[in-house]
């Protein structure tokens, strides 16, 4: 059950980053460095979620 909780937590953080990326894209003169960092963090979370889902399946 701990894996499920961790997946939910990472999923929530992933959604939060997605919202932050959308907000940054809407800003006039958005910060490309910030966008890249947010996207990198989001990808890292996605990878962690996939690893946990794989572990859960076994």
PDB file of N, H, CA, C and O in Angstrom:
ATOM      1  N   UNK A   1       0.812  -1.204   0.000  1.00  0.00           N
ATOM      2  CA  UNK A   1       0.000   0.000   0.000  1.00  0.00           C
ATOM      3  C   UNK A   1       0.850   1.259   0.000  1.00  0.00           C
ATOM      4  O   UNK A   1       0.399   2.306  -0.465  1.00  0.00           O
ATOM      5  N   UNK A   2       2.054   1.178   0.506  1.00  0.00           N
ATOM      6  H   UNK A   2       2.420   0.328   0.883  1.00  0.00           H
ATOM      7  CA  UNK A   2       2.926   2.338   0.551  1.00  0.00           C
ATOM      8  C   UNK A   2       3.281   2.810  -0.861  1.00  0.00           C
ATOM      9  O   UNK A   2       3.453   4.005  -1.099  1.00  0.00           O
ATOM     10  N   UNK A   3       3.387   1.860  -1.793  1.00  0.00           N
ATOM     11  H   UNK A   3       3.247   0.889  -1.600  1.00  0.00           H
ATOM     12  CA  UNK A   3       3.694   2.227  -3.176  1.00  0.00           C
ATOM     13  C   UNK A   3       2.560   3.055  -3.759  1.00  0.00           C
ATOM     14  O   UNK A   3       2.800   4.048  -4.446  1.00  0.00           O
ATOM     15  N   UNK A   4       1.330   2.650  -3.486  1.00  0.00           N
ATOM     16  H   UNK A   4       1.136   1.844  -2.927  1.00  0.00           H
ATOM     17  CA  UNK A   4       0.168   3.394  -3.991  1.00  0.00           C
ATOM     18  C   UNK A   4       0.159   4.825  -3.467  1.00  0.00           C
ATOM     19  O   UNK A   4      -0.118   5.763  -4.214  1.00  0.00           O
ATOM     20  N   UNK A   5       0.458   4.986  -2.200  1.00  0.00           N
ATOM     21  H   UNK A   5       0.683   4.224  -1.594  1.00  0.00           H
ATOM     22  CA  UNK A   5       0.488   6.328  -1.608  1.00  0.00           C
ATOM     23  C   UNK A   5       1.578   7.172  -2.248  1.00  0.00           C
ATOM     24  O   UNK A   5       1.379   8.356  -2.516  1.00  0.00           O
ATOM     25  N   UNK A   6       2.718   6.566  -2.491  1.00  0.00           N
ATOM     26  H   UNK A   6       2.880   5.604  -2.273  1.00  0.00           H
ATOM     27  CA  UNK A   6       3.824   7.295  -3.121  1.00  0.00           C
ATOM     28  C   UNK A   6       3.471   7.690  -4.553  1.00  0.00           C
ATOM     29  O   UNK A   6       3.794   8.793  -4.994  1.00  0.00           O
ATOM     30  N   UNK A   7       2.809   6.792  -5.273  1.00  0.00           N
ATOM     31  H   UNK A   7       2.546   5.896  -4.914  1.00  0.00           H
ATOM     32  CA  UNK A   7       2.382   7.109  -6.636  1.00  0.00           C
ATOM     33  C   UNK A   7       1.402   8.278  -6.624  1.00  0.00           C
ATOM     34  O   UNK A   7       1.496   9.176  -7.461  1.00  0.00           O
ATOM     35  N   UNK A   8       0.464   8.271  -5.681  1.00  0.00           N
ATOM     36  H   UNK A   8       0.388   7.542  -5.001  1.00  0.00           H
ATOM     37  CA  UNK A   8      -0.494   9.383  -5.570  1.00  0.00           C
ATOM     38  C   UNK A   8       0.224  10.697  -5.273  1.00  0.00           C
ATOM     39  O   UNK A   8      -0.079  11.731  -5.868  1.00  0.00           O
ATOM     40  N   UNK A   9       1.180  10.643  -4.341  1.00  0.00           N
ATOM     41  H   UNK A   9       1.425   9.803  -3.857  1.00  0.00           H
ATOM     42  CA  UNK A   9       1.928  11.845  -3.978  1.00  0.00           C
ATOM     43  C   UNK A   9       2.701  12.392  -5.185  1.00  0.00           C
ATOM     44  O   UNK A   9       2.672  13.591  -5.460  1.00  0.00           O
ATOM     45  N   UNK A  10       3.381  11.508  -5.889  1.00  0.00           N
ATOM     46  H   UNK A  10       3.405  10.533  -5.666  1.00  0.00           H
ATOM     47  CA  UNK A  10       4.137  11.945  -7.064  1.00  0.00           C
ATOM     48  C   UNK A  10       3.201  12.453  -8.157  1.00  0.00           C
ATOM     49  O   UNK A  10       3.529  13.407  -8.862  1.00  0.00           O
ATOM     50  N   UNK A  11       2.042  11.820  -8.298  1.00  0.00           N
ATOM     51  H   UNK A  11       1.776  11.045  -7.725  1.00  0.00           H
ATOM     52  CA  UNK A  11       1.052  12.272  -9.275  1.00  0.00           C
ATOM     53  C   UNK A  11       0.549  13.670  -8.969  1.00  0.00           C
ATOM     54  O   UNK A  11       0.366  14.490  -9.869  1.00  0.00           O
ATOM     55  N   UNK A  12       0.329  13.932  -7.693  1.00  0.00           N
ATOM     56  H   UNK A  12       0.477  13.266  -6.962  1.00  0.00           H
ATOM     57  CA  UNK A  12      -0.100  15.275  -7.283  1.00  0.00           C
ATOM     58  C   UNK A  12       0.985  16.299  -7.608  1.00  0.00           C
ATOM     59  O   UNK A  12       0.691  17.369  -8.142  1.00  0.00           O
ATOM     60  N   UNK A  13       2.227  15.979  -7.289  1.00  0.00           N
ATOM     61  H   UNK A  13       2.465  15.110  -6.855  1.00  0.00           H
ATOM     62  CA  UNK A  13       3.339  16.892  -7.583  1.00  0.00           C
ATOM     63  C   UNK A  13       3.482  17.090  -9.092  1.00  0.00           C
ATOM     64  O   UNK A  13       3.807  18.188  -9.544  1.00  0.00           O
ATOM     65  N   UNK A  14       3.242  16.036  -9.870  1.00  0.00           N
ATOM     66  H   UNK A  14       2.978  15.144  -9.503  1.00  0.00           H
ATOM     67  CA  UNK A  14       3.310  16.108 -11.333  1.00  0.00           C
ATOM     68  C   UNK A  14       2.256  17.087 -11.847  1.00  0.00           C
ATOM     69  O   UNK A  14       2.541  17.913 -12.715  1.00  0.00           O
ATOM     70  N   UNK A  15       1.037  16.993 -11.309  1.00  0.00           N
ATOM     71  H   UNK A  15       0.805  16.323 -10.604  1.00  0.00           H
ATOM     72  CA  UNK A  15      -0.035  17.904 -11.710  1.00  0.00           C
ATOM     73  C   UNK A  15       0.286  19.345 -11.330  1.00  0.00           C
ATOM     74  O   UNK A  15      -0.005  20.274 -12.083  1.00  0.00           O
ATOM     75  N   UNK A  16       0.887  19.524 -10.159  1.00  0.00           N
ATOM     76  H   UNK A  16       1.123  18.769  -9.546  1.00  0.00           H
ATOM     77  CA  UNK A  16       1.264  20.861  -9.700  1.00  0.00           C
ATOM     78  C   UNK A  16       2.287  21.476 -10.646  1.00  0.00           C
ATOM     79  O   UNK A  16       2.198  22.655 -10.990  1.00  0.00           O
ATOM     80  N   UNK A  17       3.254  20.671 -11.062  1.00  0.00           N
ATOM     81  H   UNK A  17       3.326  19.713 -10.783  1.00  0.00           H
ATOM     82  CA  UNK A  17       4.254  21.160 -12.012  1.00  0.00           C
ATOM     83  C   UNK A  17       3.618  21.469 -13.361  1.00  0.00           C
ATOM     84  O   UNK A  17       3.995  22.442 -14.013  1.00  0.00           O
ATOM     85  N   UNK A  18       2.669  20.661 -13.781  1.00  0.00           N
ATOM     86  H   UNK A  18       2.363  19.870 -13.251  1.00  0.00           H
ATOM     87  CA  UNK A  18       1.972  20.900 -15.041  1.00  0.00           C
ATOM     88  C   UNK A  18       1.271  22.257 -15.004  1.00  0.00           C
ATOM     89  O   UNK A  18       1.309  23.017 -15.972  1.00  0.00           O
ATOM     90  N   UNK A  19       0.638  22.545 -13.886  1.00  0.00           N
ATOM     91  H   UNK A  19       0.606  21.928 -13.099  1.00  0.00           H
ATOM     92  CA  UNK A  19      -0.037  23.850 -13.720  1.00  0.00           C
ATOM     93  C   UNK A  19       0.975  24.990 -13.730  1.00  0.00           C
ATOM     94  O   UNK A  19       0.724  26.034 -14.332  1.00  0.00           O
ATOM     95  N   UNK A  20       2.106  24.803 -13.076  1.00  0.00           N
ATOM     96  H   UNK A  20       2.310  23.955 -12.586  1.00  0.00           H
ATOM     97  CA  UNK A  20       3.145  25.832 -13.046  1.00  0.00           C
ATOM     98  C   UNK A  20       3.687  26.090 -14.453  1.00  0.00           C
ATOM     99  O   UNK A  20       3.978  27.231 -14.811  1.00  0.00           O
ATOM    100  N   UNK A  21       3.821  25.033 -15.241  1.00  0.00           N
ATOM    101  H   UNK A  21       3.585  24.106 -14.951  1.00  0.00           H
ATOM    102  CA  UNK A  21       4.292  25.180 -16.627  1.00  0.00           C
ATOM    103  C   UNK A  21       3.270  25.959 -17.444  1.00  0.00           C
ATOM    104  O   UNK A  21       3.632  26.858 -18.203  1.00  0.00           O
ATOM    105  N   UNK A  22       1.995  25.616 -17.292  1.00  0.00           N
ATOM    106  H   UNK A  22       1.700  24.886 -16.675  1.00  0.00           H
ATOM    107  CA  UNK A  22       0.944  26.349 -17.999  1.00  0.00           C
ATOM    108  C   UNK A  22       0.953  27.823 -17.615  1.00  0.00           C
ATOM    109  O   UNK A  22       0.861  28.695 -18.479  1.00  0.00           O
ATOM    110  N   UNK A  23       1.062  28.097 -16.319  1.00  0.00           N
ATOM    111  H   UNK A  23       1.137  27.389 -15.618  1.00  0.00           H
ATOM    112  CA  UNK A  23       1.075  29.486 -15.849  1.00  0.00           C
ATOM    113  C   UNK A  23       2.266  30.248 -16.420  1.00  0.00           C
ATOM    114  O   UNK A  23       2.132  31.392 -16.853  1.00  0.00           O
ATOM    115  N   UNK A  24       3.426  29.609 -16.418  1.00  0.00           N
ATOM    116  H   UNK A  24       3.536  28.679 -16.066  1.00  0.00           H
ATOM    117  CA  UNK A  24       4.634  30.273 -16.939  1.00  0.00           C
ATOM    118  C   UNK A  24       4.496  30.530 -18.444  1.00  0.00           C
ATOM    119  O   UNK A  24       4.938  31.569 -18.934  1.00  0.00           O
ATOM    120  N   UNK A  25       3.894  29.603 -19.170  1.00  0.00           N
ATOM    121  H   UNK A  25       3.535  28.759 -18.771  1.00  0.00           H
ATOM    122  CA  UNK A  25       3.698  29.782 -20.615  1.00  0.00           C
ATOM    123  C   UNK A  25       2.753  30.933 -20.917  1.00  0.00           C
ATOM    124  O   UNK A  25       2.878  31.579 -21.957  1.00  0.00           O
ATOM    125  N   UNK A  26       1.818  31.195 -20.030  1.00  0.00           N
ATOM    126  H   UNK A  26       1.716  30.671 -19.185  1.00  0.00           H
ATOM    127  CA  UNK A  26       0.842  32.271 -20.250  1.00  0.00           C
ATOM    128  C   UNK A  26       1.417  33.654 -19.950  1.00  0.00           C
ATOM    129  O   UNK A  26       0.908  34.667 -20.430  1.00  0.00           O
ATOM    130  N   UNK A  27       2.472  33.680 -19.160  1.00  0.00           N
ATOM    131  H   UNK A  27       2.886  32.857 -18.771  1.00  0.00           H
ATOM    132  CA  UNK A  27       3.070  34.974 -18.806  1.00  0.00           C
ATOM    133  C   UNK A  27       3.730  35.605 -20.026  1.00  0.00           C
ATOM    134  O   UNK A  27       4.437  34.930 -20.774  1.00  0.00           O
ATOM    135  N   UNK A  28       3.497  36.899 -20.224  1.00  0.00           N
ATOM    136  H   UNK A  28       2.922  37.447 -19.616  1.00  0.00           H
ATOM    137  CA  UNK A  28       4.244  37.573 -21.291  1.00  0.00           C
ATOM    138  C   UNK A  28       5.724  37.612 -20.899  1.00  0.00           C
ATOM    139  O   UNK A  28       6.064  37.916 -19.756  1.00  0.00           O
ATOM    140  N   UNK A  29       6.573  37.310 -21.834  1.00  0.00           N
ATOM    141  H   UNK A  29       6.297  37.063 -22.763  1.00  0.00           H
ATOM    142  CA  UNK A  29       8.004  37.308 -21.542  1.00  0.00           C
ATOM    143  C   UNK A  29       8.376  36.201 -20.573  1.00  0.00           C
ATOM    144  O   UNK A  29       9.160  36.417 -19.648  1.00  0.00           O
ATOM    145  N   UNK A  30       7.814  35.010 -20.783  1.00  0.00           N
ATOM    146  H   UNK A  30       7.177  34.835 -21.534  1.00  0.00           H
ATOM    147  CA  UNK A  30       8.069  33.910 -19.854  1.00  0.00           C
ATOM    148  C   UNK A  30       9.563  33.586 -19.769  1.00  0.00           C
ATOM    149  O   UNK A  30      10.339  33.904 -20.670  1.00  0.00           O
ATOM    150  N   UNK A  31       9.933  32.960 -18.688  1.00  0.00           N
ATOM    151  H   UNK A  31       9.303  32.701 -17.956  1.00  0.00           H
ATOM    152  CA  UNK A  31      11.329  32.629 -18.395  1.00  0.00           C
ATOM    153  C   UNK A  31      11.627  31.234 -18.932  1.00  0.00           C
ATOM    154  O   UNK A  31      11.178  30.238 -18.365  1.00  0.00           O
ATOM    155  N   UNK A  32      12.383  31.160 -20.026  1.00  0.00           N
ATOM    156  H   UNK A  32      12.748  31.969 -20.487  1.00  0.00           H
ATOM    157  CA  UNK A  32      12.655  29.869 -20.653  1.00  0.00           C
ATOM    158  C   UNK A  32      13.485  28.961 -19.757  1.00  0.00           C
ATOM    159  O   UNK A  32      13.322  27.742 -19.802  1.00  0.00           O
ATOM    160  N   UNK A  33      14.368  29.524 -18.950  1.00  0.00           N
ATOM    161  H   UNK A  33      14.501  30.515 -18.913  1.00  0.00           H
ATOM    162  CA  UNK A  33      15.155  28.704 -18.033  1.00  0.00           C
ATOM    163  C   UNK A  33      14.255  28.062 -16.975  1.00  0.00           C
ATOM    164  O   UNK A  33      14.406  26.887 -16.641  1.00  0.00           O
ATOM    165  N   UNK A  34      13.324  28.852 -16.460  1.00  0.00           N
ATOM    166  H   UNK A  34      13.201  29.807 -16.731  1.00  0.00           H
ATOM    167  CA  UNK A  34      12.375  28.314 -15.470  1.00  0.00           C
ATOM    168  C   UNK A  34      11.502  27.233 -16.105  1.00  0.00           C
ATOM    169  O   UNK A  34      11.253  26.193 -15.495  1.00  0.00           O
ATOM    170  N   UNK A  35      11.037  27.483 -17.332  1.00  0.00           N
ATOM    171  H   UNK A  35      11.240  28.328 -17.827  1.00  0.00           H
ATOM    172  CA  UNK A  35      10.219  26.495 -18.025  1.00  0.00           C
ATOM    173  C   UNK A  35      10.978  25.181 -18.207  1.00  0.00           C
ATOM    174  O   UNK A  35      10.433  24.104 -17.966  1.00  0.00           O
ATOM    175  N   UNK A  36      12.219  25.275 -18.628  1.00  0.00           N
ATOM    176  H   UNK A  36      12.662  26.150 -18.824  1.00  0.00           H
ATOM    177  CA  UNK A  36      13.027  24.069 -18.819  1.00  0.00           C
ATOM    178  C   UNK A  36      13.216  23.317 -17.518  1.00  0.00           C
ATOM    179  O   UNK A  36      13.152  22.087 -17.499  1.00  0.00           O
ATOM    180  N   UNK A  37      13.446  24.033 -16.435  1.00  0.00           N
ATOM    181  H   UNK A  37      13.498  25.032 -16.450  1.00  0.00           H
ATOM    182  CA  UNK A  37      13.623  23.393 -15.130  1.00  0.00           C
ATOM    183  C   UNK A  37      12.335  22.717 -14.680  1.00  0.00           C
ATOM    184  O   UNK A  37      12.370  21.591 -14.183  1.00  0.00           O
ATOM    185  N   UNK A  38      11.204  23.385 -14.847  1.00  0.00           N
ATOM    186  H   UNK A  38      11.176  24.299 -15.251  1.00  0.00           H
ATOM    187  CA  UNK A  38       9.917  22.799 -14.477  1.00  0.00           C
ATOM    188  C   UNK A  38       9.640  21.535 -15.299  1.00  0.00           C
ATOM    189  O   UNK A  38       9.176  20.529 -14.763  1.00  0.00           O
ATOM    190  N   UNK A  39       9.925  21.595 -16.586  1.00  0.00           N
ATOM    191  H   UNK A  39      10.302  22.412 -17.021  1.00  0.00           H
ATOM    192  CA  UNK A  39       9.703  20.443 -17.454  1.00  0.00           C
ATOM    193  C   UNK A  39      10.631  19.290 -17.082  1.00  0.00           C
ATOM    194  O   UNK A  39      10.227  18.128 -17.133  1.00  0.00           O
ATOM    195  N   UNK A  40      11.862  19.601 -16.710  1.00  0.00           N
ATOM    196  H   UNK A  40      12.190  20.545 -16.668  1.00  0.00           H
ATOM    197  CA  UNK A  40      12.809  18.571 -16.292  1.00  0.00           C
ATOM    198  C   UNK A  40      12.305  17.875 -15.023  1.00  0.00           C
ATOM    199  O   UNK A  40      12.350  16.650 -14.912  1.00  0.00           O
ATOM    200  N   UNK A  41      11.826  18.677 -14.074  1.00  0.00           N
ATOM    201  H   UNK A  41      11.789  19.672 -14.164  1.00  0.00           H
ATOM    202  CA  UNK A  41      11.298  18.119 -12.828  1.00  0.00           C
ATOM    203  C   UNK A  41      10.069  17.246 -13.099  1.00  0.00           C
ATOM    204  O   UNK A  41       9.914  16.176 -12.509  1.00  0.00           O
ATOM    205  N   UNK A  42       9.206  17.712 -13.993  1.00  0.00           N
ATOM    206  H   UNK A  42       9.333  18.581 -14.472  1.00  0.00           H
ATOM    207  CA  UNK A  42       7.995  16.965 -14.323  1.00  0.00           C
ATOM    208  C   UNK A  42       8.354  15.623 -14.965  1.00  0.00           C
ATOM    209  O   UNK A  42       7.752  14.599 -14.640  1.00  0.00           O
ATOM    210  N   UNK A  43       9.323  15.626 -15.866  1.00  0.00           N
ATOM    211  H   UNK A  43       9.811  16.458 -16.130  1.00  0.00           H
ATOM    212  CA  UNK A  43       9.760  14.389 -16.507  1.00  0.00           C
ATOM    213  C   UNK A  43      10.360  13.423 -15.485  1.00  0.00           C
ATOM    214  O   UNK A  43      10.115  12.218 -15.546  1.00  0.00           O
ATOM    215  N   UNK A  44      11.136  13.951 -14.558  1.00  0.00           N
ATOM    216  H   UNK A  44      11.335  14.930 -14.509  1.00  0.00           H
ATOM    217  CA  UNK A  44      11.730  13.112 -13.520  1.00  0.00           C
ATOM    218  C   UNK A  44      10.640  12.447 -12.678  1.00  0.00           C
ATOM    219  O   UNK A  44      10.739  11.265 -12.349  1.00  0.00           O
ATOM    220  N   UNK A  45       9.605  13.207 -12.334  1.00  0.00           N
ATOM    221  H   UNK A  45       9.525  14.167 -12.602  1.00  0.00           H
ATOM    222  CA  UNK A  45       8.489  12.643 -11.566  1.00  0.00           C
ATOM    223  C   UNK A  45       7.770  11.563 -12.363  1.00  0.00           C
ATOM    224  O   UNK A  45       7.413  10.515 -11.824  1.00  0.00           O
ATOM    225  N   UNK A  46       7.562  11.823 -13.650  1.00  0.00           N
ATOM    226  H   UNK A  46       7.852  12.674 -14.088  1.00  0.00           H
ATOM    227  CA  UNK A  46       6.894  10.840 -14.496  1.00  0.00           C
ATOM    228  C   UNK A  46       7.687   9.541 -14.529  1.00  0.00           C
ATOM    229  O   UNK A  46       7.109   8.456 -14.453  1.00  0.00           O
ATOM    230  N   UNK A  47       8.998   9.646 -14.642  1.00  0.00           N
ATOM    231  H   UNK A  47       9.467  10.527 -14.703  1.00  0.00           H
ATOM    232  CA  UNK A  47       9.842   8.455 -14.658  1.00  0.00           C
ATOM    233  C   UNK A  47       9.742   7.698 -13.333  1.00  0.00           C
ATOM    234  O   UNK A  47       9.684   6.468 -13.323  1.00  0.00           O
ATOM    235  N   UNK A  48       9.721   8.426 -12.225  1.00  0.00           N
ATOM    236  H   UNK A  48       9.767   9.425 -12.233  1.00  0.00           H
ATOM    237  CA  UNK A  48       9.607   7.787 -10.915  1.00  0.00           C
ATOM    238  C   UNK A  48       8.268   7.066 -10.781  1.00  0.00           C
ATOM    239  O   UNK A  48       8.201   5.963 -10.240  1.00  0.00           O
ATOM    240  N   UNK A  49       7.212   7.692 -11.273  1.00  0.00           N
ATOM    241  H   UNK A  49       7.266   8.588 -11.713  1.00  0.00           H
ATOM    242  CA  UNK A  49       5.877   7.079 -11.222  1.00  0.00           C
ATOM    243  C   UNK A  49       5.868   5.785 -12.027  1.00  0.00           C
ATOM    244  O   UNK A  49       5.333   4.773 -11.574  1.00  0.00           O
ATOM    245  N   UNK A  50       6.457   5.814 -13.215  1.00  0.00           N
ATOM    246  H   UNK A  50       6.891   6.636 -13.584  1.00  0.00           H
ATOM    247  CA  UNK A  50       6.481   4.620 -14.058  1.00  0.00           C
ATOM    248  C   UNK A  50       7.272   3.484 -13.412  1.00  0.00           C
ATOM    249  O   UNK A  50       6.877   2.322 -13.510  1.00  0.00           O
ATOM    250  N   UNK A  51       8.378   3.807 -12.757  1.00  0.00           N
ATOM    251  H   UNK A  51       8.698   4.751 -12.677  1.00  0.00           H
ATOM    252  CA  UNK A  51       9.170   2.785 -12.064  1.00  0.00           C
ATOM    253  C   UNK A  51       8.326   2.153 -10.957  1.00  0.00           C
ATOM    254  O   UNK A  51       8.304   0.932 -10.806  1.00  0.00           O
ATOM    255  N   UNK A  52       7.636   2.989 -10.188  1.00  0.00           N
ATOM    256  H   UNK A  52       7.654   3.982 -10.311  1.00  0.00           H
ATOM    257  CA  UNK A  52       6.809   2.465  -9.099  1.00  0.00           C
ATOM    258  C   UNK A  52       5.644   1.625  -9.620  1.00  0.00           C
ATOM    259  O   UNK A  52       5.294   0.605  -9.026  1.00  0.00           O
ATOM    260  N   UNK A  53       5.055   2.051 -10.715  1.00  0.00           N
ATOM    261  H   UNK A  53       5.339   2.880 -11.198  1.00  0.00           H
ATOM    262  CA  UNK A  53       3.964   1.273 -11.296  1.00  0.00           C
ATOM    263  C   UNK A  53       4.471  -0.086 -11.765  1.00  0.00           C
ATOM    264  O   UNK A  53       3.779  -1.095 -11.631  1.00  0.00           O
ATOM    265  N   UNK A  54       5.681  -0.104 -12.314  1.00  0.00           N
ATOM    266  H   UNK A  54       6.243   0.715 -12.422  1.00  0.00           H
ATOM    267  CA  UNK A  54       6.290  -1.364 -12.725  1.00  0.00           C
ATOM    268  C   UNK A  54       6.557  -2.267 -11.537  1.00  0.00           C
ATOM    269  O   UNK A  54       6.346  -3.477 -11.616  1.00  0.00           O
ATOM    270  N   UNK A  55       7.015  -1.695 -10.446  1.00  0.00           N
ATOM    271  H   UNK A  55       7.186  -0.712 -10.383  1.00  0.00           H
ATOM    272  CA  UNK A  55       7.298  -2.465  -9.235  1.00  0.00           C
ATOM    273  C   UNK A  55       5.999  -3.006  -8.643  1.00  0.00           C
ATOM    274  O   UNK A  55       5.962  -4.120  -8.122  1.00  0.00           O
ATOM    275  N   UNK A  56       4.957  -2.222  -8.728  1.00  0.00           N
ATOM    276  H   UNK A  56       4.988  -1.317  -9.151  1.00  0.00           H
ATOM    277  CA  UNK A  56       3.652  -2.633  -8.198  1.00  0.00           C
ATOM    278  C   UNK A  56       3.096  -3.800  -8.988  1.00  0.00           C
ATOM    279  O   UNK A  56       2.438  -4.673  -8.423  1.00  0.00           O
ATOM    280  N   UNK A  57       3.351  -3.827 -10.292  1.00  0.00           N
ATOM    281  H   UNK A  57       3.886  -3.118 -10.751  1.00  0.00           H
ATOM    282  CA  UNK A  57       2.809  -4.868 -11.157  1.00  0.00           C
ATOM    283  C   UNK A  57       3.458  -6.231 -10.889  1.00  0.00           C
ATOM    284  O   UNK A  57       2.877  -7.272 -11.195  1.00  0.00           O
ATOM    285  N   UNK A  58       4.641  -6.216 -10.326  1.00  0.00           N
ATOM    286  H   UNK A  58       5.113  -5.371 -10.078  1.00  0.00           H
ATOM    287  CA  UNK A  58       5.346  -7.492 -10.096  1.00  0.00           C
ATOM    288  C   UNK A  58       5.083  -8.025  -8.743  1.00  0.00           C
ATOM    289  O   UNK A  58       5.596  -9.086  -8.387  1.00  0.00           O
TER     290      UNK A  58
END
